[in-house]
Amino acid sequence: MSKLLKGVAVTALRILFPYTGDSVGGSHMSSLLLAAALRDARFEVVLGLHRTGGALEAHLRERGEDWIKLPDVSAPKLRAPWRQWWPRRAAQRRLAPVLETRQFDIVHSHDMRNHLIWSAATAQGRTRHVWHQRTPASGRHMTDWGRRADAFIAVSRFTCDSLPGPLRPHARVVYNPFVVEQQADPAQRAALRAEIGAPPDAAVIGFAANFSDRKRPELFVEIAARVAAEYSGTVRFPMFGALNEPQLSRVRARIAELGLEDRVLLIGPKRPFVPLLAGLSVLVAPARREALGRTLIEAGLAGVPVVATREGGNLEIVEDGRTGRLVPPDDTAGFAAAVLDTLANPQASDAQCRAAQARCRELFSLDSHLARIEEIYAGIVG
């Protein structure tokens, strides 16, 4: 079977998407959506796990996805490649049989561990390597490693600009893909309130991120305290995502200090999440240095108001005052004021949501993403 890509006839490509398998996050959602779209476009995409028994394996089983077991290889460190000779050689030796047996045309990696592993593994073979950088990265040796890839993709201009200067010309910006999964409506709002045990008339202000210092879960609790003190109606603050330590203990302590035990709800991870997201009154995203915040785009497509940090890739998603609200980093009072203003002005908020839906559909469509990826594949194998 052959496929025509940008005028180049190539054999139907066999592509490996390798993952560690320890966790599930936004990058997994984006890459799995891409994998499904490539299959629909008649490519052969194989998912591989270096580690089994983790959250990603469970997620793949829930989706009915097949995958292959990959050797659990120690990743080289992001240091001068010549200093990593032995880890690179070990990765090459252990993974060469996989490449030879499976005859992959492309390995498309999505996280730093796999970027480094598969940079080494594909160095001397026929298999091409696509490095998909999904987070900001300014490491001293990024250029040495990244320029070894046959193609280097950055998920946002912010991510591209974070790279060392010599690496930037090698990178192409391709926004993550999204589809409209759920529209905000009375049924979704009622379902969310029932799910969290909130009264039907409650305003629900949500946080959606795996707990880490960069995601600022403690700041969300402080924002919740200010909103609760000034909002005249009933309000609840569910927190969705992996409740990781040590942030969880600090969040619990802060909730107790502020007397919010009955208002801030530690829900944890939920899948599918978008139907719950669609029931929020406002999504609050106080994270720092986001490459391209997935939940901001999902909220935009669902028609949910967004208040986010004025920083990083958020500036490529939200136009302040037109499609949502942006607040300076760590500005607790500013976040609370933006949330309260959104709740107090539903007509203006609805107009922003409509504008956000149009913008997100234009910038982050699956068709556009797939076309760019096909073009990149054609350029390295054609």
VENUR-V143960 format. One record per helix or strand. SS is the DSSP state (H for helix, E for strand). FROM is the first residue (numbers start at 0). LEN is the number of residues. If there is no record, write none. Layout:
BEGIN
[[SS/FROM/LEN] [SS/FROM/LEN]]
END
This chain:
BEGIN
[[E/1/4] [E/7/4] [E/13/6] [H/25/15] [E/43/6] [H/54/9] [E/67/2] [H/80/22] [E/105/4] [H/111/10] [E/127/6] [H/141/5] [E/150/4] [H/156/6] [H/164/4] [E/170/3] [E/177/1] [H/185/11] [E/202/6] [H/212/3] [H/216/14] [E/234/6] [H/246/11] [E/263/5] [H/273/4] [E/281/4] [H/293/9] [E/304/5] [H/313/4] [E/319/1] [E/323/4] [H/331/13] [H/345/18] [E/364/1] [H/365/16]]
END
